[in-house]
Amino acid sequence: MKKLLLILFLLINLVSNGQFYNNYHYKLPYVSNPTVNVVSTTQAIVSFSYSGNGCKVSEVYIEWSDDVVQRSTTQTPINSELVNTSQFIGQMIANSSLCYVFVRVTNCMGYSQSSIIFFSLASQQGAIPTVITNDATYVGTSTANMNGNVTASGDASVSDRGFYYGLTNPPTTKASSHSTGTGTFSVGLGGLQSNMPYFYRAYATNVYGEAFGDIISFTTLPTVTVPIVNTTIVYNVTTESAVLGGNVTDPGGSLVTERGVYFGTSPNPTTGLSSGSGTGYFTIVANNLLPSTTYYYRAYAKNIYGTGYGAEYSFTTLGSGQAPTVTTNSASSITELSATLSGTLVSSGGGTVNTYGINIYESDQTTLIANIPTTAVFSTSYTGLCSNTTYYAEAYAINAYGTGYGSKVEFKTNSISFLYGYNFTYANNISVTDSTSALALIDAIFTNGISATRTVSFNKMTSLYTDGRVYYSNTNCIYPNNNNWTVFYPGTYFATNSKLKPLYIIHWNNLDKTKIFTITSFTY
């Protein structure tokens, strides 16, 4: 009997200290009244908090309704013994004017239910967001980052933000940042065309509409390329120098900052001579080269992206040698207007002579008036000189090593004399006081066999002019013809033009124009 009573006591104690005891101390769950945020004409966000008050929550039940349909859902409790917050989005018929929602939470003691909250979706109106378009960053040849900033959300939360972009203005291609809310945001672009302007503007959306920032632009970078340059053919190769060059046909992705030629005695030379910047042809002279040596060379051009090279070529400097040795011979067959000039090749130097010639200089020995190529006979008869004039002749010959010159040899052309004049007649008889013109027909013969006829006008024949000087204009050493006669009177003679040669003086016999005249000849 005592054992039975002990077992009964233990059972009663176990029950009183177990589940039955705990149930006596547990409470119904806690649930707050929900708050409703209407986000569109068809949606609302419901927020609430709940707790099991020490007993596990077994169910969270949400019920809502629009003008037509009643709906409900359940959520799986999380940390149900603590105070939890929760949200859900209720989908409803658009513009419903009489909507409600409540939440019911169940635990081991039963359930608690929030108040019923009524709201309306009808005719929602409000401000759209405020958004700014910021400058693009990380702009490359095919990429860029577009940047924006939502400074205000308007009267509802920002549900989307991003950019419209494109090659046209206004841009039409949409790119979302896949983010919400206010603050800065960006979208990276790829696959863009190089060296092209792109337009873009930021956008932000809430339930009341879409807002836009200003349209601005960025330009992608050019394709990164080095310059294109061609190597030109070497010329004027001697024992110790050569003329090298190139042609920059395309600057590449930026300006050409340096151009020139690399050359050396091995392929892929690295010794360079620069020749300015920019595009186009250029040349340089490579000096201090070794005779009988092969050199490699190639043109180059640089920009900020690197160095472009032309094709590599080679040349060989000439062997040791010298220019030809030449003497200038004395002039022969000299006339008033021409002379025969020649030279003698003493030595061809270290190579074959390929050019012969004669230079003719004026009396100052520096002013070159003629360069006359000749054959190996080394002689030429040159016409076109002026009479009674000193000249210098210089023979020369050219081979691969240079040009050899003979000494300058002096010679003088013959002079021309006026022999006589005849058939001097007046076109009319004039008196001493007559101020009109008198015409005279003058014939002349010169020592070189040239004859000429010219009608000369003597103006204002007054007693002040008792003789007249007749001149022949010889400016270009083209000798007497019918177009080069000039008359000057005493007091008007000038000597500044050395090419104006006096032929003769007409002496008047007192003031009688019918008398015979005398002639004084000149030599030139």
LINTADA-V814284 format. One record per backbone hydrogen bond with DSSP energy under -0.5 kcal/mol. NH is the residue of the N-H (numbers start at 1). CO is the residue of the C=O. Records with the same first field share a line. If there is no record, write none. Layout:
BEGIN
NH=CO ; CO
END
This chain:
BEGIN
5=1
6=2
7=3
8=4
9=5
10=6
11=7
12=8
13=9
14=10
15=11
16=12
17=13
18=15
21=15
22=18
23=19
24=20
25=21 ; 22
26=22
27=53
30=51
32=49
35=47
37=45
38=36
39=37 ; 43
40=43
44=90
45=37
46=44 ; 88
47=35
48=86
50=84
51=30
52=80
55=52
58=106
59=106
60=75
61=104
62=73
63=102
64=71
65=100
66=69
71=64
73=62
75=60
77=75
82=79
84=50 ; 82
86=48
88=46
90=44 ; 88
91=89
92=42
95=41
96=41 ; 93
99=97 ; 119
100=65
101=117
102=63
104=61
105=112
106=59
107=110
110=107
112=105
114=103
117=101 ; 115
118=116
119=99
121=96
122=96
124=121
130=152
132=149
134=132 ; 147
137=145
140=143
144=189
145=137
146=144 ; 187
147=134
148=185
149=132
150=183
151=130 ; 149
152=130
155=127
156=153
159=157 ; 205
160=205
161=179
162=203
163=175
164=201
165=173
166=199
172=165
173=165
175=163
177=161
181=158
183=150
185=148
187=146
189=144
192=142
195=221
196=193
198=218
199=166
200=216
201=164
203=162
204=211
205=160
206=209
209=206
211=204
213=202
216=200 ; 214
218=198
220=196
221=140
225=223
228=250
229=227
230=247
232=245
235=243
238=241
242=286
243=235
244=242 ; 284
246=282
247=230
248=280
249=228 ; 247
250=228
253=225
254=251
257=255 ; 302
258=302
259=276
260=300
261=273
262=298
263=271
264=296
271=263
272=270
273=261
275=259
278=256
280=248
282=246
284=244
286=242 ; 284
287=285
289=240
292=318
293=290
295=315
296=264
297=313
298=262
300=260
301=308
302=258
303=306
306=303
308=301
310=299
313=297
315=295
317=293
318=238
325=347
327=344
329=327 ; 342
332=340
335=338
339=382
340=332
341=339 ; 380
343=378
344=327
346=325 ; 344
347=325
350=322
351=348
354=398
355=398
356=374
357=396
358=372
359=394
360=370
361=392
362=367
365=362
368=366
369=360
370=360
372=358
373=371
374=356
378=375
380=341
382=339 ; 380
384=337
385=337
388=414
389=386
391=411
392=361
393=409
394=359
396=357
397=404
398=355
399=402
402=399
404=397
406=395
409=393
411=391
413=389
414=335
418=522
419=417 ; 445
420=445
422=443
425=423
427=439
434=431
438=458
440=456
441=425
442=440 ; 454
443=422
444=452
445=420
446=450
447=417
449=446
452=444
454=442
456=440 ; 454
458=438
459=457
460=435
461=436
462=460
465=462
466=464
468=506
469=488
470=504
471=469 ; 486
472=501
473=471 ; 484
474=472 ; 499
477=474
479=477
484=481
486=471
488=469
490=467
492=489
498=496
500=497
501=472 ; 499
503=470
504=470
505=520
506=468
507=505 ; 518
508=466 ; 506
510=508
512=509
513=511
515=512
518=507
520=505
521=519
522=503
524=416
END
